[in-house]
Amino acid sequence: MTFDWRSGGDFVSQTYRYGEEHGNSQRFLDKLINPGNMRGEELAGYLKANQDAMIRVNGNYFPLVGGPTPEYNGYPFTYGPYTLPYGGVFIPGVRATGYDPQGNPTGYAENLGGPGTLTLPYAGSTTWSFTRAFLFPASYLKLREVAFSYDIPSGIVKRIGARSAGLSVYSRNIILWTAARIGVDPEQAYQPAAGVQGSGIQFKQGIERYNVTPWSIPIGFKLNLTF
């Protein structure tokens, strides 16, 4: 049995970055907070009472309130000349109410569902401009290969005129455990890109994009004969 172990490091998943921006990621849907029938001060009080889980950013978890369908109790939002009845979310916390000439905030207001809360379309509310939300631990443990060998008894071997014989069965990619738990192999965290410093293909290490392929477990057989 052959094991591979990696401890430490991080990688960026562009697969999840694009998936969340387009609303195609289950991880994105799982982090949405359903406000139910709560609105205004009732909702603000509920979020404040559970602020560690529903307001504070925790690692790469950025909470949102609302969602894409009536079942998520999403908010109306305006897109161009149209106002859609649901599909809106808001980022719980505070937002700036003004800026000085240097770009520093001059005041803040609650953004917790009450009057003045800024509502966004759910598919455009991800943290697209920076990568913390899509940074995952690269630690993993792999059972890379397993092989079983059987020595055929000498009495049987002599009948075919051989000195010894053995039969082996082997398989690879048996088990993969990752600290990230997002269905991405950290070893696949790279992007092929045309090099600017020479010809050929270079690799951007630590940045995964669409390197998500079905997990295959090949099985092989080997017969060794010594004459």
N, CA and C atoms as a LAMMPS dump frame, in Angstrom:
ITEM: TIMESTEP
0
ITEM: NUMBER OF ATOMS
681
ITEM: BOX BOUNDS ff ff ff
-5.0000000000000000e+02 5.0000000000000000e+02
-5.0000000000000000e+02 5.0000000000000000e+02
-5.0000000000000000e+02 5.0000000000000000e+02
ITEM: ATOMS id mol type element x y z
1 1 1 N 0.852 -1.189 0
2 1 2 C 0 0 0
3 1 3 C 0.887 1.239 0
4 2 1 N 0.559 2.191 -0.851
5 2 2 C 1.328 3.421 -0.959
6 2 3 C 0.433 4.606 -0.602
7 3 1 N 0.884 5.406 0.363
8 3 2 C 0.149 6.592 0.793
9 3 3 C 0.926 7.849 0.409
10 4 1 N 0.196 8.909 0.09
11 4 2 C 0.77 10.248 -0.074
12 4 3 C 0.083 11.17 0.921
13 5 1 N 0.88 12.026 1.544
14 5 2 C 0.334 12.936 2.541
15 5 3 C 0.931 14.316 2.324
16 6 1 N 0.081 15.3 2.324
17 6 2 C 0.537 16.689 2.265
18 6 3 C -0.125 17.458 3.399
19 7 1 N 0.665 18.227 4.126
20 7 2 C 0.148 19.014 5.238
21 7 3 C 0.503 20.481 5.019
22 8 1 N -0.511 21.326 4.986
23 8 2 C -0.283 22.758 4.864
24 8 3 C -0.454 23.267 3.448
25 9 1 N -0.416 24.585 3.321
26 9 2 C -0.575 25.22 2.025
27 9 3 C -2.035 25.503 1.717
28 10 1 N -2.251 26.354 0.733
29 10 2 C -3.591 26.716 0.281
30 10 3 C -3.607 26.747 -1.237
31 11 1 N -4.806 26.702 -1.791
32 11 2 C -4.968 26.889 -3.224
33 11 3 C -6.264 27.645 -3.488
34 12 1 N -6.307 28.279 -4.64
35 12 2 C -7.486 29.043 -5.051
36 12 3 C -8.275 28.222 -6.064
37 13 1 N -9.567 28.128 -5.865
38 13 2 C -10.416 27.391 -6.798
39 13 3 C -11.195 28.371 -7.664
40 14 1 N -10.753 28.521 -8.906
41 14 2 C -11.505 29.331 -9.863
42 14 3 C -12.798 28.625 -10.272
43 15 1 N -12.83 27.313 -10.169
44 15 2 C -14.063 26.575 -10.459
45 15 3 C -15.187 27.062 -9.563
46 16 1 N -14.903 27.189 -8.27
47 16 2 C -15.928 27.658 -7.334
48 16 3 C -16.164 29.153 -7.484
49 17 1 N -15.152 29.891 -7.864
50 17 2 C -15.322 31.336 -8.069
51 17 3 C -16.342 31.605 -9.175
52 18 1 N -16.17 30.944 -10.307
53 18 2 C -17.112 31.13 -11.404
54 18 3 C -18.462 30.497 -11.085
55 19 1 N -18.43 29.346 -10.399
56 19 2 C -19.68 28.69 -10.052
57 19 3 C -20.557 29.532 -9.147
58 20 1 N -19.954 30.183 -8.154
59 20 2 C -20.731 31.022 -7.255
60 20 3 C -21.223 32.286 -7.963
61 21 1 N -20.389 32.876 -8.785
62 21 2 C -20.798 34.09 -9.491
63 21 3 C -21.985 33.824 -10.411
64 22 1 N -22.049 32.624 -10.979
65 22 2 C -23.134 32.274 -11.894
66 22 3 C -24.287 31.566 -11.189
67 23 1 N -24.186 31.427 -9.882
68 23 2 C -25.277 30.787 -9.148
69 23 3 C -25.362 29.302 -9.375
70 24 1 N -24.253 28.654 -9.74
71 24 2 C -24.265 27.223 -10.051
72 24 3 C -23.518 26.388 -9.023
73 25 1 N -23.315 26.91 -7.841
74 25 2 C -22.539 26.209 -6.827
75 25 3 C -23.434 25.859 -5.643
76 26 1 N -23.459 24.581 -5.263
77 26 2 C -24.224 24.176 -4.091
78 26 3 C -23.643 24.81 -2.831
79 27 1 N -22.33 24.979 -2.811
80 27 2 C -21.696 25.641 -1.668
81 27 3 C -22.246 27.036 -1.474
82 28 1 N -22.502 27.751 -2.579
83 28 2 C -23.065 29.089 -2.499
84 28 3 C -24.487 29.036 -1.928
85 29 1 N -25.287 28.088 -2.398
86 29 2 C -26.662 27.982 -1.914
87 29 3 C -26.706 27.598 -0.441
88 30 1 N -25.748 26.767 -0.008
89 30 2 C -25.748 26.314 1.384
90 30 3 C -25.451 27.441 2.37
91 31 1 N -24.777 28.493 1.932
92 31 2 C -24.424 29.554 2.874
93 31 3 C -25.473 30.665 2.931
94 32 1 N -26.53 30.583 2.114
95 32 2 C -27.577 31.598 2.137
96 32 3 C -28.397 31.476 3.418
97 33 1 N -28.716 32.606 4.011
98 33 2 C -29.529 32.649 5.223
99 33 3 C -30.965 32.969 4.824
100 34 1 N -31.871 32.067 5.111
101 34 2 C -33.284 32.261 4.78
102 34 3 C -33.939 33.084 5.885
103 35 1 N -34.42 34.305 5.577
104 35 2 C -34.998 35.139 6.629
105 35 3 C -36.423 34.755 6.998
106 36 1 N -37.023 33.828 6.25
107 36 2 C -38.421 33.473 6.516
108 36 3 C -39.335 34.676 6.364
109 37 1 N -40.222 34.856 7.304
110 37 2 C -41.146 35.997 7.273
111 37 3 C -40.62 37.197 8.052
112 38 1 N -39.41 37.109 8.574
113 38 2 C -38.868 38.217 9.363
114 38 3 C -38.431 39.355 8.45
115 39 1 N -38.724 40.553 8.866
116 39 2 C -38.328 41.75 8.146
117 39 3 C -38.019 42.847 9.166
118 40 1 N -37.345 43.898 8.717
119 40 2 C -37.112 45.075 9.555
120 40 3 C -36.369 44.77 10.835
121 41 1 N -36.839 45.336 11.937
122 41 2 C -36.154 45.222 13.216
123 41 3 C -36.13 43.789 13.729
124 42 1 N -37.181 43.02 13.423
125 42 2 C -37.199 41.629 13.867
126 42 3 C -36.04 40.857 13.229
127 43 1 N -35.849 41.053 11.937
128 43 2 C -34.764 40.379 11.248
129 43 3 C -33.409 40.881 11.748
130 44 1 N -33.284 42.206 11.928
131 44 2 C -32.016 42.765 12.41
132 44 3 C -31.655 42.198 13.778
133 45 1 N -32.633 42.093 14.662
134 45 2 C -32.381 41.527 15.979
135 45 3 C -31.966 40.065 15.908
136 46 1 N -32.582 39.324 15.012
137 46 2 C -32.246 37.906 14.844
138 46 3 C -30.811 37.746 14.34
139 47 1 N -30.422 38.568 13.369
140 47 2 C -29.062 38.488 12.837
141 47 3 C -28.036 38.895 13.892
142 48 1 N -28.336 39.926 14.66
143 48 2 C -27.411 40.364 15.708
144 48 3 C -27.251 39.291 16.782
145 49 1 N -28.351 38.617 17.121
146 49 2 C -28.291 37.579 18.151
147 49 3 C -27.458 36.381 17.699
148 50 1 N -27.329 36.206 16.395
149 50 2 C -26.552 35.091 15.848
150 50 3 C -25.413 35.611 14.975
151 51 1 N -24.807 36.701 15.411
152 51 2 C -23.848 37.404 14.561
153 51 3 C -22.614 36.576 14.232
154 52 1 N -22.18 35.691 15.135
155 52 2 C -20.991 34.901 14.835
156 52 3 C -21.194 33.998 13.631
157 53 1 N -22.418 33.513 13.433
158 53 2 C -22.698 32.61 12.317
159 53 3 C -23.324 33.326 11.127
160 54 1 N -23.959 34.483 11.351
161 54 2 C -24.757 35.099 10.295
162 54 3 C -24.272 36.466 9.828
163 55 1 N -23.296 37.049 10.52
164 55 2 C -22.785 38.359 10.12
165 55 3 C -21.278 38.32 9.906
166 56 1 N -20.547 37.752 10.864
167 56 2 C -19.096 37.775 10.799
168 56 3 C -18.563 36.875 9.685
169 57 1 N -17.552 37.376 8.998
170 57 2 C -16.84 36.564 8.019
171 57 3 C -15.977 35.567 8.772
172 58 1 N -16.078 34.301 8.401
173 58 2 C -15.334 33.243 9.076
174 58 3 C -14.528 32.476 8.039
175 59 1 N -13.219 32.759 7.973
176 59 2 C -12.386 32.101 6.969
177 59 3 C -12.806 32.501 5.566
178 60 1 N -13.258 31.515 4.798
179 60 2 C -13.737 31.819 3.447
180 60 3 C -15.264 31.804 3.367
181 61 1 N -15.913 31.919 4.517
182 61 2 C -17.38 31.926 4.563
183 61 3 C -17.879 33.365 4.666
184 62 1 N -18.608 33.817 3.645
185 62 2 C -19.163 35.164 3.592
186 62 3 C -20.687 35.048 3.525
187 63 1 N -21.391 35.324 4.615
188 63 2 C -22.841 35.09 4.639
189 63 3 C -23.627 36.078 3.785
190 64 1 N -24.775 35.619 3.293
191 64 2 C -25.74 36.426 2.549
192 64 3 C -27.13 36.083 3.053
193 65 1 N -28.029 37.061 3.004
194 65 2 C -29.404 36.851 3.444
195 65 3 C -30.322 36.954 2.229
196 66 1 N -31.17 35.957 2.052
197 66 2 C -32.076 35.93 0.896
198 66 3 C -31.716 34.796 -0.023
199 67 1 N -32.173 34.86 -1.274
200 67 2 C -31.859 33.786 -2.203
201 67 3 C -32.574 33.912 -3.525
202 68 1 N -32.403 32.897 -4.401
203 68 2 C -32.851 33.016 -5.784
204 68 3 C -34.317 32.69 -6.041
205 69 1 N -35.009 32.073 -5.086
206 69 2 C -36.384 31.634 -5.327
207 69 3 C -37.281 32.035 -4.166
208 70 1 N -38.604 31.935 -4.344
209 70 2 C -39.504 32.248 -3.224
210 70 3 C -39.239 31.382 -1.995
211 71 1 N -38.779 30.147 -2.196
212 71 2 C -38.497 29.269 -1.057
213 71 3 C -37.371 29.811 -0.185
214 72 1 N -36.47 30.595 -0.768
215 72 2 C -35.395 31.217 -0.001
216 72 3 C -35.821 32.562 0.585
217 73 1 N -37.054 32.993 0.287
218 73 2 C -37.546 34.301 0.735
219 73 3 C -36.609 35.421 0.303
220 74 1 N -36.232 35.379 -0.994
221 74 2 C -35.37 36.407 -1.545
222 74 3 C -36.08 37.751 -1.63
223 75 1 N -35.311 38.801 -1.862
224 75 2 C -35.82 40.166 -1.868
225 75 3 C -35.993 40.669 -3.297
226 76 1 N -36.905 41.601 -3.493
227 76 2 C -36.992 42.237 -4.816
228 76 3 C -35.726 43.052 -5.094
229 77 1 N -35.355 43.157 -6.346
230 77 2 C -34.259 44.027 -6.715
231 77 3 C -34.496 44.54 -8.126
232 78 1 N -33.924 45.694 -8.401
233 78 2 C -34.127 46.351 -9.689
234 78 3 C -32.948 46.086 -10.591
235 79 1 N -33.244 45.642 -11.801
236 79 2 C -32.221 45.382 -12.807
237 79 3 C -32.596 46.169 -14.051
238 80 1 N -31.902 47.275 -14.283
239 80 2 C -32.261 48.146 -15.401
240 80 3 C -33.659 48.703 -15.207
241 81 1 N -34.528 48.581 -16.214
242 81 2 C -35.893 49.1 -16.081
243 81 3 C -36.839 48.134 -15.382
244 82 1 N -36.335 46.973 -14.948
245 82 2 C -37.207 45.939 -14.392
246 82 3 C -36.963 45.766 -12.899
247 83 1 N -38.02 45.523 -12.167
248 83 2 C -37.93 45.163 -10.762
249 83 3 C -38.423 43.736 -10.614
250 84 1 N -37.52 42.854 -10.221
251 84 2 C -37.85 41.44 -10.083
252 84 3 C -38.358 41.165 -8.676
253 85 1 N -39.382 40.311 -8.548
254 85 2 C -40.028 40.129 -7.24
255 85 3 C -39.181 39.384 -6.228
256 86 1 N -38.233 38.568 -6.666
257 86 2 C -37.363 37.845 -5.745
258 86 3 C -36.037 37.563 -6.458
259 87 1 N -35.13 36.96 -5.749
260 87 2 C -33.8 36.728 -6.308
261 87 3 C -32.756 37.652 -5.721
262 88 1 N -33.187 38.573 -4.853
263 88 2 C -32.252 39.509 -4.246
264 88 3 C -31.73 39.019 -2.907
265 89 1 N -30.53 39.48 -2.564
266 89 2 C -29.905 39.17 -1.281
267 89 3 C -29.296 40.455 -0.735
268 90 1 N -28.91 40.404 0.523
269 90 2 C -28.099 41.504 1.051
270 90 3 C -26.999 40.934 1.927
271 91 1 N -25.904 41.697 2.019
272 91 2 C -24.758 41.317 2.834
273 91 3 C -24.978 41.869 4.239
274 92 1 N -25.134 41.016 5.235
275 92 2 C -25.434 41.512 6.584
276 92 3 C -24.223 42.174 7.222
277 93 1 N -24.468 43.284 7.882
278 93 2 C -23.394 44.017 8.559
279 93 3 C -23.664 45.501 8.502
280 94 1 N -22.665 46.278 8.121
281 94 2 C -22.814 47.725 7.954
282 94 3 C -22.255 48.105 6.591
283 95 1 N -22.686 49.272 6.112
284 95 2 C -22.148 49.793 4.858
285 95 3 C -21.87 51.276 5.02
286 96 1 N -20.96 51.768 4.218
287 96 2 C -20.578 53.176 4.297
288 96 3 C -21.695 54.058 3.753
289 97 1 N -21.909 55.186 4.397
290 97 2 C -22.934 56.143 3.945
291 97 3 C -22.323 57.345 3.242
292 98 1 N -21.017 57.49 3.284
293 98 2 C -20.364 58.608 2.618
294 98 3 C -18.862 58.443 2.67
295 99 1 N -18.164 59.223 1.815
296 99 2 C -16.715 59.115 1.721
297 99 3 C -16.116 60.52 1.635
298 100 1 N -14.913 60.681 2.183
299 100 2 C -14.211 61.952 2.054
300 100 3 C -13.43 61.962 0.731
301 101 1 N -12.808 63.097 0.384
302 101 2 C -12.091 63.169 -0.899
303 101 3 C -10.993 62.125 -1.06
304 102 1 N -10.478 61.598 0.043
305 102 2 C -9.438 60.577 -0.027
306 102 3 C -10.013 59.158 -0.145
307 103 1 N -11.333 59.064 -0.144
308 103 2 C -11.96 57.758 -0.271
309 103 3 C -12.198 57.033 1.025
310 104 1 N -11.984 57.702 2.166
311 104 2 C -12.213 57.073 3.458
312 104 3 C -13.676 57.228 3.863
313 105 1 N -14.303 56.181 4.427
314 105 2 C -15.696 56.294 4.853
315 105 3 C -15.872 57.366 5.915
316 106 1 N -16.955 58.12 5.795
317 106 2 C -17.261 59.164 6.776
318 106 3 C -18.414 58.784 7.683
319 107 1 N -19.068 57.682 7.413
320 107 2 C -20.173 57.236 8.247
321 107 3 C -20.634 55.848 7.838
322 108 1 N -21.389 55.214 8.749
323 108 2 C -21.862 53.854 8.495
324 108 3 C -23.334 53.743 8.863
325 109 1 N -24 52.783 8.241
326 109 2 C -25.386 52.482 8.571
327 109 3 C -25.562 50.973 8.582
328 110 1 N -26.492 50.502 9.411
329 110 2 C -26.756 49.066 9.447
330 110 3 C -27.276 48.577 8.101
331 111 1 N -26.849 47.383 7.755
332 111 2 C -27.336 46.722 6.535
333 111 3 C -27.865 45.352 6.961
334 112 1 N -28.975 45.378 7.68
335 112 2 C -29.489 44.168 8.319
336 112 3 C -30.953 43.907 7.99
337 113 1 N -31.431 44.484 6.897
338 113 2 C -32.806 44.214 6.489
339 113 3 C -33.779 45.332 6.765
340 114 1 N -33.339 46.355 7.478
341 114 2 C -34.208 47.484 7.756
342 114 3 C -34.2 48.494 6.617
343 115 1 N -34.794 49.68 6.815
344 115 2 C -34.795 50.718 5.774
345 115 3 C -33.374 51.08 5.35
346 116 1 N -33.175 51.24 4.056
347 116 2 C -31.871 51.595 3.528
348 116 3 C -30.955 50.428 3.254
349 117 1 N -31.421 49.195 3.509
350 117 2 C -30.592 48.02 3.235
351 117 3 C -30.337 47.903 1.734
352 118 1 N -29.089 47.67 1.367
353 118 2 C -28.713 47.554 -0.033
354 118 3 C -28.929 46.115 -0.493
355 119 1 N -29.808 45.938 -1.472
356 119 2 C -30.131 44.618 -2.007
357 119 3 C -29.431 44.409 -3.343
358 120 1 N -28.896 43.216 -3.532
359 120 2 C -28.146 42.878 -4.734
360 120 3 C -28.738 41.628 -5.379
361 121 1 N -28.553 41.436 -6.698
362 121 2 C -28.927 40.157 -7.302
363 121 3 C -28.033 39.053 -6.762
364 122 1 N -28.607 37.893 -6.468
365 122 2 C -27.848 36.854 -5.774
366 122 3 C -26.646 36.365 -6.581
367 123 1 N -26.761 36.334 -7.909
368 123 2 C -25.666 35.829 -8.729
369 123 3 C -24.568 36.861 -8.927
370 124 1 N -24.766 38.069 -8.437
371 124 2 C -23.737 39.091 -8.571
372 124 3 C -23.25 39.604 -7.238
373 125 1 N -23.453 38.817 -6.186
374 125 2 C -23.112 39.284 -4.837
375 125 3 C -21.926 38.538 -4.237
376 126 1 N -21.211 37.788 -5.043
377 126 2 C -20.045 37.086 -4.523
378 126 3 C -18.855 38.036 -4.42
379 127 1 N -17.847 37.594 -3.677
380 127 2 C -16.649 38.422 -3.484
381 127 3 C -15.712 38.217 -4.672
382 128 1 N -16.142 38.668 -5.831
383 128 2 C -15.416 38.394 -7.07
384 128 3 C -14.046 39.052 -7.107
385 129 1 N -13.906 40.226 -6.522
386 129 2 C -12.7 41.027 -6.711
387 129 3 C -11.523 40.587 -5.848
388 130 1 N -11.722 39.671 -4.92
389 130 2 C -10.596 39.137 -4.169
390 130 3 C -10.862 37.657 -3.89
391 131 1 N -9.812 36.956 -3.534
392 131 2 C -9.878 35.496 -3.579
393 131 3 C -10.065 34.82 -2.229
394 132 1 N -10.217 35.569 -1.166
395 132 2 C -10.3 34.922 0.14
396 132 3 C -11.467 33.935 0.224
397 133 1 N -12.582 34.269 -0.415
398 133 2 C -13.75 33.388 -0.353
399 133 3 C -13.531 32.086 -1.1
400 134 1 N -12.503 32.026 -1.931
401 134 2 C -12.268 30.84 -2.739
402 134 3 C -10.883 30.245 -2.463
403 135 1 N -10.364 30.537 -1.269
404 135 2 C -9.073 30.01 -0.829
405 135 3 C -9.324 28.817 0.087
406 136 1 N -8.735 27.665 -0.256
407 136 2 C -9.008 26.434 0.469
408 136 3 C -7.701 25.782 0.91
409 137 1 N -7.746 25.031 2.02
410 137 2 C -6.528 24.326 2.467
411 137 3 C -6.155 23.225 1.487
412 138 1 N -4.868 23.06 1.273
413 138 2 C -4.367 22.101 0.285
414 138 3 C -3.936 20.775 0.907
415 139 1 N -4.153 20.571 2.195
416 139 2 C -3.75 19.319 2.836
417 139 3 C -4.583 18.157 2.297
418 140 1 N -3.937 17.009 2.132
419 140 2 C -4.679 15.835 1.678
420 140 3 C -3.95 14.562 2.105
421 141 1 N -4.687 13.484 2.067
422 141 2 C -4.143 12.146 2.288
423 141 3 C -4.693 11.244 1.193
424 142 1 N -3.8 10.563 0.504
425 142 2 C -4.208 9.685 -0.592
426 142 3 C -3.715 8.266 -0.337
427 143 1 N -4.598 7.315 -0.57
428 143 2 C -4.169 5.933 -0.702
429 143 3 C -3.906 5.747 -2.188
430 144 1 N -2.661 5.935 -2.555
431 144 2 C -2.286 6.039 -3.965
432 144 3 C -2.374 4.711 -4.692
433 145 1 N -1.905 3.635 -4.043
434 145 2 C -1.86 2.353 -4.746
435 145 3 C -1.976 1.2 -3.756
436 146 1 N -2.648 0.156 -4.188
437 146 2 C -2.739 -1.091 -3.432
438 146 3 C -2.405 -2.23 -4.376
439 147 1 N -1.575 -3.163 -3.928
440 147 2 C -1.214 -4.309 -4.75
441 147 3 C -1.238 -5.581 -3.898
442 148 1 N -1.814 -6.638 -4.454
443 148 2 C -1.839 -7.943 -3.811
444 148 3 C -1.127 -8.94 -4.73
445 149 1 N -0.186 -9.706 -4.162
446 149 2 C 0.568 -10.683 -4.945
447 149 3 C 0.378 -12.08 -4.354
448 150 1 N 0.303 -13.053 -5.229
449 150 2 C 0.123 -14.447 -4.817
450 150 3 C 1.145 -15.31 -5.549
451 151 1 N 1.945 -16.022 -4.799
452 151 2 C 2.91 -16.954 -5.386
453 151 3 C 2.219 -18.28 -5.663
454 152 1 N 2.195 -18.669 -6.923
455 152 2 C 1.548 -19.921 -7.313
456 152 3 C 2.366 -21.096 -6.783
457 153 1 N 1.733 -22.101 -6.185
458 153 2 C 2.469 -23.254 -5.621
459 153 3 C 3.387 -23.917 -6.647
460 154 1 N 4.551 -24.355 -6.154
461 154 2 C 5.579 -24.91 -7.043
462 154 3 C 5.09 -26.133 -7.807
463 155 1 N 4.205 -26.928 -7.192
464 155 2 C 3.705 -28.106 -7.875
465 155 3 C 2.953 -27.75 -9.147
466 156 1 N 2.21 -26.683 -9.115
467 156 2 C 1.478 -26.245 -10.3
468 156 3 C 2.427 -25.629 -11.315
469 157 1 N 3.412 -24.886 -10.822
470 157 2 C 4.356 -24.194 -11.712
471 157 3 C 5.169 -25.199 -12.527
472 158 1 N 5.615 -26.291 -11.875
473 158 2 C 6.464 -27.265 -12.57
474 158 3 C 5.724 -27.927 -13.732
475 159 1 N 4.411 -28.02 -13.644
476 159 2 C 3.639 -28.663 -14.709
477 159 3 C 3.713 -27.885 -16.025
478 160 1 N 3.963 -26.576 -15.909
479 160 2 C 4.06 -25.767 -17.137
480 160 3 C 5.51 -25.48 -17.499
481 161 1 N 6.429 -26.134 -16.823
482 161 2 C 7.837 -26.012 -17.145
483 161 3 C 8.486 -24.734 -16.662
484 162 1 N 7.935 -24.085 -15.654
485 162 2 C 8.486 -22.835 -15.127
486 162 3 C 9.131 -23.066 -13.767
487 163 1 N 10.031 -22.193 -13.378
488 163 2 C 10.681 -22.282 -12.073
489 163 3 C 9.823 -21.655 -10.985
490 164 1 N 9.175 -20.53 -11.315
491 164 2 C 8.304 -19.856 -10.348
492 164 3 C 7.264 -19.045 -11.112
493 165 1 N 6.184 -18.72 -10.426
494 165 2 C 5.118 -17.926 -11.044
495 165 3 C 4.38 -17.159 -9.953
496 166 1 N 3.917 -16.003 -10.293
497 166 2 C 3.171 -15.178 -9.347
498 166 3 C 2.101 -14.38 -10.055
499 167 1 N 1.015 -14.149 -9.358
500 167 2 C -0.104 -13.381 -9.901
501 167 3 C -0.329 -12.161 -9.026
502 168 1 N -0.433 -11.006 -9.628
503 168 2 C -0.629 -9.759 -8.874
504 168 3 C -1.871 -9.031 -9.378
505 169 1 N -2.549 -8.403 -8.448
506 169 2 C -3.675 -7.516 -8.754
507 169 3 C -3.366 -6.177 -8.106
508 170 1 N -3.513 -5.099 -8.851
509 170 2 C -3.2 -3.786 -8.298
510 170 3 C -4.259 -2.763 -8.721
511 171 1 N -4.336 -1.709 -7.958
512 171 2 C -5.272 -0.626 -8.256
513 171 3 C -4.683 0.684 -7.752
514 172 1 N -5.101 1.766 -8.351
515 172 2 C -4.593 3.089 -7.983
516 172 3 C -5.748 4.039 -7.682
517 173 1 N -5.403 5.162 -7.012
518 173 2 C -6.389 6.211 -6.685
519 173 3 C -7.552 5.64 -5.882
520 174 1 N -7.232 4.966 -4.8
521 174 2 C -8.258 4.265 -4.032
522 174 3 C -9.078 5.241 -3.187
523 175 1 N -8.399 6.041 -2.394
524 175 2 C -9.079 6.957 -1.475
525 175 3 C -8.388 8.311 -1.536
526 176 1 N -9.171 9.369 -1.537
527 176 2 C -8.648 10.732 -1.424
528 176 3 C -9.408 11.454 -0.322
529 177 1 N -8.682 11.901 0.7
530 177 2 C -9.262 12.746 1.744
531 177 3 C -8.62 14.115 1.642
532 178 1 N -9.433 15.16 1.606
533 178 2 C -8.911 16.522 1.53
534 178 3 C -9.464 17.362 2.663
535 179 1 N -8.647 18.284 3.152
536 179 2 C -9.108 19.208 4.185
537 179 3 C -10.162 20.164 3.637
538 180 1 N -10.105 20.46 2.33
539 180 2 C -11.047 21.41 1.735
540 180 3 C -12.451 20.832 1.609
541 181 1 N -12.575 19.561 1.299
542 181 2 C -13.865 18.88 1.164
543 181 3 C -14.775 19.55 0.142
544 182 1 N -14.22 19.871 -1.021
545 182 2 C -15.013 20.521 -2.062
546 182 3 C -15 19.723 -3.37
547 183 1 N -14.496 18.491 -3.317
548 183 2 C -14.486 17.676 -4.516
549 183 3 C -13.414 18.042 -5.521
550 184 1 N -12.373 18.739 -5.074
551 184 2 C -11.263 19.13 -5.946
552 184 3 C -9.979 18.53 -5.396
553 185 1 N -9.223 17.887 -6.257
554 185 2 C -7.935 17.317 -5.877
555 185 3 C -6.895 18.434 -5.801
556 186 1 N -6.312 18.694 -4.621
557 186 2 C -5.309 19.773 -4.522
558 186 3 C -4.127 19.594 -5.462
559 187 1 N -3.821 18.357 -5.856
560 187 2 C -2.73 18.143 -6.803
561 187 3 C -3.054 18.704 -8.18
562 188 1 N -4.345 18.943 -8.442
563 188 2 C -4.763 19.503 -9.724
564 188 3 C -4.881 21.024 -9.68
565 189 1 N -4.337 21.638 -8.63
566 189 2 C -4.439 23.094 -8.471
567 189 3 C -3.365 23.792 -9.292
568 190 1 N -3.588 23.864 -10.584
569 190 2 C -2.694 24.589 -11.478
570 190 3 C -3.477 24.965 -12.718
571 191 1 N -2.995 25.958 -13.433
572 191 2 C -3.588 26.388 -14.693
573 191 3 C -2.526 26.389 -15.77
574 192 1 N -2.746 25.687 -16.855
575 192 2 C -1.826 25.827 -17.984
576 192 3 C -2.029 27.174 -18.656
577 193 1 N -0.958 27.843 -19.004
578 193 2 C -1.05 29.158 -19.627
579 193 3 C 0.12 29.343 -20.578
580 194 1 N -0.125 30.084 -21.649
581 194 2 C 0.949 30.402 -22.586
582 194 3 C 1.973 31.282 -21.884
583 195 1 N 3.234 30.928 -21.994
584 195 2 C 4.282 31.67 -21.315
585 195 3 C 4.614 32.97 -22.02
586 196 1 N 4.919 33.997 -21.228
587 196 2 C 5.311 35.29 -21.796
588 196 3 C 6.831 35.43 -21.836
589 197 1 N 7.532 34.504 -21.195
590 197 2 C 8.988 34.584 -21.14
591 197 3 C 9.644 33.561 -22.077
592 198 1 N 8.858 32.941 -22.895
593 198 2 C 9.409 31.949 -23.808
594 198 3 C 8.281 31.162 -24.431
595 199 1 N 8.633 30.266 -25.314
596 199 2 C 7.626 29.464 -25.986
597 199 3 C 7.165 28.319 -25.092
598 200 1 N 6.054 27.722 -25.468
599 200 2 C 5.558 26.578 -24.731
600 200 3 C 4.533 26.947 -23.682
601 201 1 N 4.193 25.955 -22.871
602 201 2 C 3.153 26.107 -21.865
603 201 3 C 3.783 26.215 -20.481
604 202 1 N 3.311 27.179 -19.713
605 202 2 C 3.714 27.309 -18.324
606 202 3 C 2.52 26.963 -17.437
607 203 1 N 2.775 26.836 -16.135
608 203 2 C 1.709 26.474 -15.212
609 203 3 C 1.646 27.488 -14.078
610 204 1 N 0.433 27.935 -13.779
611 204 2 C 0.198 28.794 -12.624
612 204 3 C -0.112 27.878 -11.445
613 205 1 N 0.85 27.71 -10.58
614 205 2 C 0.685 26.798 -9.462
615 205 3 C -0.229 27.416 -8.402
616 206 1 N -1.049 26.558 -7.793
617 206 2 C -1.909 26.99 -6.699
618 206 3 C -3.207 27.624 -7.131
619 207 1 N -3.509 27.628 -8.437
620 207 2 C -4.759 28.202 -8.942
621 207 3 C -5.448 27.136 -9.781
622 208 1 N -6.559 26.63 -9.28
623 208 2 C -7.294 25.563 -9.964
624 208 3 C -8.456 26.162 -10.745
625 209 1 N -8.598 25.736 -11.997
626 209 2 C -9.742 26.172 -12.791
627 209 3 C -10.231 25.02 -13.667
628 210 1 N -11.419 24.534 -13.363
629 210 2 C -12.069 23.474 -14.147
630 210 3 C -11.224 22.207 -14.22
631 211 1 N -10.351 21.99 -13.225
632 211 2 C -9.592 20.742 -13.175
633 211 3 C -10.358 19.712 -12.346
634 212 1 N -11.629 19.586 -12.631
635 212 2 C -12.498 18.673 -11.889
636 212 3 C -12.934 17.576 -12.853
637 213 1 N -12.342 16.423 -12.714
638 213 2 C -12.641 15.298 -13.587
639 213 3 C -13.169 14.133 -12.754
640 214 1 N -13.914 13.233 -13.36
641 214 2 C -14.412 12.067 -12.602
642 214 3 C -13.266 11.277 -11.991
643 215 1 N -13.479 10.825 -10.784
644 215 2 C -12.468 10.062 -10.052
645 215 3 C -12.475 8.636 -10.588
646 216 1 N -11.376 8.217 -11.174
647 216 2 C -11.29 6.885 -11.76
648 216 3 C -10.378 6.001 -10.925
649 217 1 N -10.733 4.72 -10.827
650 217 2 C -9.959 3.737 -10.071
651 217 3 C -9.614 2.589 -11.018
652 218 1 N -8.46 2.661 -11.687
653 218 2 C -8.086 1.571 -12.6
654 218 3 C -7.679 0.326 -11.833
655 219 1 N -7.911 -0.824 -12.421
656 219 2 C -7.526 -2.108 -11.856
657 219 3 C -6.702 -2.854 -12.883
658 220 1 N -5.563 -3.401 -12.47
659 220 2 C -4.688 -4.133 -13.385
660 220 3 C -4.31 -5.497 -12.835
661 221 1 N -3.909 -6.379 -13.741
662 221 2 C -3.47 -7.721 -13.387
663 221 3 C -2.087 -7.973 -13.987
664 222 1 N -1.254 -8.714 -13.276
665 222 2 C 0.092 -8.986 -13.76
666 222 3 C 0.452 -10.435 -13.439
667 223 1 N 0.98 -11.121 -14.429
668 223 2 C 1.423 -12.501 -14.259
669 223 3 C 2.923 -12.551 -14.484
670 224 1 N 3.675 -13.023 -13.478
671 224 2 C 5.135 -13.163 -13.576
672 224 3 C 5.498 -14.644 -13.702
673 225 1 N 6.257 -14.944 -14.729
674 225 2 C 6.734 -16.313 -14.939
675 225 3 C 8.254 -16.301 -15.062
676 226 1 N 8.904 -17.21 -14.332
677 226 2 C 10.351 -17.373 -14.426
678 226 3 C 10.652 -18.788 -14.92
679 227 1 N 11.41 -18.875 -16.039
680 227 2 C 11.725 -20.175 -16.625
681 227 3 C 13.184 -20.524 -16.387
